[in-house]
Amino acid sequence: MWEWEEELLEECRILLADVSLQPLSFDVWQWLPDSDGGYSVRGVYAMLTAQDTQYDGQVADLIWDKQVPLKVYIFAWRLLRDCLSTKSNFEARGMIGSEACLCMSGCGLVEDARHLFLACSWFGSIWPLLQS
């Protein structure tokens, strides 16, 4: 497994740590993180994002907007989980060397999701234009 897959597996192990199976009892679905006891995708999203970094309400509204196409949901989810195909992720998986991790804009910094969407002077200037 890749390093990021091992991290996800460890998250799964932690989530399942309190699960105990009883041979003579009936199975019951119960989702404890939601206050009403019911499972919701929004509840899972809130739980997962609360573990690492807090995102503002605008990001959550974008991801859960009913008018957004599925591919946008998936892209946003991968962006928040740092699972996009960036050079830093390729280097972490051993697909490229550390010398090949620099941003293609020529700014001289490592290409990761945060850099591409927020910090890069060249790519960062494009995103505000797309919001209009």
C-alpha positions in Angstrom: 0.0 0.0 0.0 1.0 3.6 -0.6 1.7 5.8 2.4 -1.6 7.7 2.0 -3.5 4.4 1.8 -1.9 3.2 5.1 -3.0 6.5 6.7 -6.6 5.9 5.5 -6.4 2.3 6.8 -5.3 3.5 10.2 -8.2 6.0 10.3 -10.5 3.1 9.5 -9.0 1.0 12.2 -9.5 3.8 14.7 -13.1 4.2 13.7 -13.7 0.4 14.1 -11.7 0.1 17.4 -14.9 0.1 19.6 -16.8 -2.4 17.4 -17.5 -5.7 19.1 -19.4 -8.5 17.5 -21.7 -10.6 19.7 -22.6 -14.1 18.3 -26.1 -14.2 19.9 -27.3 -10.7 19.3 -29.0 -9.0 16.4 -27.2 -6.5 14.2 -28.2 -2.9 14.6 -27.1 0.0 12.6 -26.3 3.0 14.7 -24.4 6.2 13.9 -23.1 7.8 17.1 -21.4 11.0 15.8 -24.8 12.5 14.8 -26.8 14.0 17.7 -30.0 12.4 16.4 -28.4 9.0 16.1 -28.9 8.8 12.4 -26.3 8.4 9.6 -25.8 11.2 7.2 -23.2 12.0 4.6 -23.0 15.5 6.0 -22.3 14.0 9.5 -19.5 11.8 8.1 -18.0 14.8 6.3 -18.1 16.9 9.5 -16.5 14.1 11.5 -13.7 13.5 9.0 -12.9 17.1 8.5 -12.9 17.9 12.2 -10.0 15.4 12.7 -7.4 17.3 10.8 -8.1 20.8 9.6 -11.2 23.0 10.0 -12.6 24.4 6.7 -14.9 27.4 6.6 -18.6 27.2 5.8 -18.2 28.3 2.2 -16.2 25.1 1.4 -18.8 22.9 3.1 -21.6 24.7 1.2 -19.8 24.2 -2.1 -19.3 20.5 -1.5 -22.9 19.8 -0.4 -24.6 22.1 -2.9 -27.3 20.0 -4.6 -26.6 21.8 -7.9 -23.0 20.7 -8.1 -22.2 17.9 -10.5 -20.9 14.6 -9.1 -17.4 15.2 -10.5 -17.2 18.4 -8.6 -18.1 16.7 -5.4 -15.4 14.1 -6.0 -12.8 16.7 -6.9 -13.6 18.7 -3.8 -13.5 15.7 -1.6 -10.1 14.6 -3.0 -8.8 18.2 -2.6 -9.7 18.2 1.1 -8.2 14.8 1.7 -5.0 15.8 -0.2 -5.5 12.9 -2.8 -5.1 14.9 -6.0 -2.5 14.0 -8.5 0.1 16.6 -7.5 3.8 16.2 -7.8 4.3 16.1 -4.0 1.8 13.1 -3.9 3.6 11.4 -6.8 6.9 11.8 -4.9 5.4 10.4 -1.7 4.4 7.3 -3.6 7.8 6.9 -5.1 6.7 7.7 -8.6 9.0 10.6 -9.1 12.2 11.9 -7.4 12.2 14.9 -5.1 14.0 16.9 -7.7 10.9 16.7 -10.0 8.5 18.0 -7.4 8.7 21.7 -8.3 5.7 23.6 -9.6 5.4 23.7 -13.3 4.8 27.4 -13.3 8.5 28.0 -12.6 8.0 29.6 -9.2 10.5 27.2 -7.6 8.2 25.9 -4.9 6.9 22.3 -4.3 3.7 21.5 -6.2 1.0 20.4 -3.7 -2.7 21.1 -3.6 -2.3 24.0 -1.1 0.3 25.6 -3.3 -1.6 25.1 -6.6 -4.9 26.6 -5.3 -3.7 29.2 -2.8 0.0 30.0 -2.8 1.3 29.9 -6.4 1.5 33.3 -7.9 0.7 32.0 -11.4 -2.0 29.4 -10.7 -3.4 31.3 -7.6 -4.3 34.2 -9.8 -6.5 32.0 -12.1 -8.9 30.7 -9.4 -10.6 34.1 -8.5 -11.3 34.6 -12.2 -13.2 31.3 -12.3 -15.5 32.2 -9.4 -17.1 35.1 -11.3 
